[in-house]
Amino acid sequence: MWVVTFGLWNVREPPADVRRAQLVARVNQTIRGDYKIAMLSMKGGVGKTTTTVGLGSTFASLRVDHVVAAGGNPDQGTLGARIPTQTTVTVRDLLDDVAAIHRYCDVRVFTSQAPSPVPDPGQFAARVVVR
């Protein structure tokens, strides 16, 4: 189209779309092993839980890997309140059964699934309730 219109009409992708595609490609890079990302702060109310839910949901929607978010707030925290409860077990139950956990599906029994706009049910973020 550039040649036909003598350079008057440029059908290139908008820069914002190109940047988003680059960021998605970076997120989708092959990684080896497991990665643990911790949100830490001595101060409360600074967005640790919101950031955790956002990161987990983003990774779950863009990658085929499984994402597990665990809230370890000793004061009960709000991660559990942000994701619908589908199980009554707690992280203590998970730790009691740690010898029997070998795969992701073994951990999934102890988690609740976050709502996801992704049509593929294999991609989701989950959480472990700490009580």
C-alpha positions as CSV (number, residue, x, y, z in Angstrom):
1,M,0.0,0.0,0.0
2,W,3.0,2.3,0.7
3,V,4.2,2.0,-2.9
4,V,0.7,2.3,-4.5
5,T,-0.2,5.5,-2.6
6,F,3.3,6.9,-3.1
7,G,4.0,7.0,0.6
8,L,0.7,8.7,1.6
9,W,-0.8,5.8,3.4
10,N,1.3,3.8,5.8
11,V,-0.3,0.6,7.1
12,R,2.3,-0.3,9.7
13,E,1.2,-1.4,13.1
14,P,0.8,1.4,15.7
15,P,3.8,1.8,18.0
16,A,1.7,0.8,21.0
17,D,0.7,-2.5,19.4
18,V,4.4,-3.2,18.5
19,R,5.5,-2.5,22.1
20,R,2.8,-4.8,23.5
21,A,3.8,-7.6,21.2
22,Q,7.4,-7.2,22.3
23,L,6.4,-7.3,26.0
24,V,4.2,-10.4,25.4
25,A,7.1,-12.1,23.6
26,R,9.4,-11.4,26.6
27,V,6.8,-12.8,29.0
28,N,6.4,-15.9,26.9
29,Q,10.2,-16.7,26.7
30,T,11.1,-20.3,27.6
31,I,12.3,-20.5,31.2
32,R,13.9,-23.5,32.9
33,G,12.9,-24.6,36.3
34,D,10.6,-22.9,38.7
35,Y,10.6,-19.2,39.5
36,K,9.5,-17.8,42.8
37,I,8.6,-14.1,43.0
38,A,8.1,-12.6,46.4
39,M,6.3,-9.4,47.3
40,L,7.8,-8.2,50.5
41,S,7.3,-5.1,52.6
42,M,7.4,-4.3,56.3
43,K,4.6,-1.8,55.8
44,G,1.0,-2.8,55.2
45,G,-1.3,-1.3,52.6
46,V,1.4,-0.7,50.0
47,G,-0.1,-3.0,47.3
48,K,1.6,-6.4,47.9
49,T,-1.6,-8.4,47.5
50,T,-2.8,-6.3,44.5
51,T,0.6,-6.7,42.8
52,T,0.6,-10.5,43.5
53,V,-2.9,-10.9,42.0
54,G,-2.0,-8.8,39.0
55,L,1.2,-10.6,38.3
56,G,-0.4,-14.0,38.8
57,S,-3.3,-13.2,36.5
58,T,-1.0,-11.7,33.9
59,F,1.4,-14.7,33.8
60,A,-1.5,-17.1,33.8
61,S,-3.2,-15.3,30.9
62,L,-0.1,-15.0,28.8
63,R,1.8,-18.3,29.6
64,V,0.9,-21.9,29.5
65,D,2.7,-22.5,32.7
66,H,0.8,-23.0,36.0
67,V,0.8,-20.1,38.4
68,V,0.3,-20.5,42.2
69,A,0.1,-17.4,44.4
70,A,0.4,-18.1,48.2
71,G,-0.4,-15.4,50.7
72,G,1.7,-15.7,53.8
73,N,0.3,-12.8,55.8
74,P,0.2,-13.8,59.5
75,D,-2.7,-11.3,60.1
76,Q,-4.9,-13.3,57.6
77,G,-4.3,-10.9,54.7
78,T,-6.6,-10.3,51.8
79,L,-5.4,-12.7,49.1
80,G,-8.0,-15.2,50.2
81,A,-10.7,-12.6,49.9
82,R,-9.8,-11.7,46.3
83,I,-10.2,-15.2,44.9
84,P,-13.4,-17.2,45.4
85,T,-12.9,-20.1,47.9
86,Q,-13.2,-23.5,46.4
87,T,-11.6,-25.6,49.1
88,T,-11.6,-25.6,52.9
89,V,-8.0,-26.8,53.3
90,T,-5.3,-24.5,54.4
91,V,-1.5,-24.2,53.9
92,R,-1.1,-26.3,57.1
93,D,-2.9,-29.2,55.3
94,L,-0.6,-28.7,52.3
95,L,2.5,-28.9,54.5
96,D,1.2,-31.9,56.3
97,D,0.8,-33.7,52.9
98,V,4.1,-32.4,51.4
99,A,5.6,-35.9,51.0
100,A,2.7,-36.8,48.6
101,I,3.2,-33.7,46.4
102,H,5.1,-34.4,43.2
103,R,3.2,-32.5,40.4
104,Y,1.2,-29.4,40.0
105,C,-2.1,-31.4,40.1
106,D,-1.1,-32.5,43.6
107,V,-0.9,-28.9,44.7
108,R,-4.1,-27.9,42.9
109,V,-6.1,-29.9,45.4
110,F,-5.1,-27.3,48.0
111,T,-5.9,-24.2,46.0
112,S,-8.8,-22.2,44.6
113,Q,-8.9,-21.1,41.0
114,A,-9.0,-17.4,40.2
115,P,-11.6,-16.2,37.6
116,S,-9.9,-15.8,34.3
117,P,-11.0,-14.3,31.0
118,V,-8.8,-16.8,29.2
119,P,-10.9,-19.4,27.4
120,D,-8.3,-22.1,28.0
121,P,-9.0,-23.7,31.4
122,G,-5.4,-24.9,31.6
123,Q,-4.3,-21.3,32.3
124,F,-5.2,-19.9,35.6
125,A,-3.8,-18.4,38.8
126,A,-4.5,-20.1,42.1
127,R,-3.9,-19.4,45.7
128,V,-3.3,-21.2,49.0
129,V,-5.2,-20.0,52.0
130,V,-3.1,-19.4,55.1
131,R,-5.2,-19.8,58.3
